[in-house]
Amino acid sequence: ELKGYVVAKDNLTEGELAGQVARRGDMGARLGDRRGAGAVAEARRLGAILASHDDTNEAHVAVSAGHGIRLAEFPTTVEAARACHAHGIAVMMGAPNLIRGGSHSGNVAATELAEAGLLDILSSDYVPAALLMAAVQLGERWGDMERGIASVSRNPRRAAHPGDGWGRGGGLR
């Protein structure tokens, strides 16, 4: 349970944790949109490539699309992954998730997105050796080894560099 973990990790009482959660929720409600827009503007000024993280639904993806996001790291649901593709946002999942056959945190499995045609890019997710194995597994699953290998080579480059072939509706052009 998350509450027990945070209380033990940060040496808090349950009341202290409840106070922190309330303060952060209030701050997010007051500053969330402005803080997000400011962060995006500063990242753009610095030339950063932006990605969303853990989008859960169409509304989250719509916000990301509004910021010009082209890459979604680990959408947590099929709904979010579908919305990403509808907005031309590439979907990236962790190679360990694919190899393991599921998410370690209970989110959507990379295999489920692969089967639905919603998985575009694999990331190492802290296990670099998993990339090649997962790309080969995708190639075998899809019956298209070039497509599987592209998930760790061509597709990440195209998603990160506008004009290189990623377009509305997801997938390579």
Salt bridges, closest charged atoms under 4 A:
ASP10 OD1 - LYS9 NZ 2.90
GLU14 OE1 - LYS3 NZ 3.30
ASP26 OD2 - ARG30 NE 3.05
GLU42 OE2 - ARG45 NH2 2.55
ASP54 OD2 - HIS53 NE2 3.21
GLU73 OE1 - HIS53 ND1 2.88
GLU115 OE2 - ARG141 NH1 2.78
ASP120 OD2 - HIS85 NE2 2.57
GLU146 OE2 - ARG154 NH1 3.52
ASP164 OD2 - ARG157 NH1 2.99
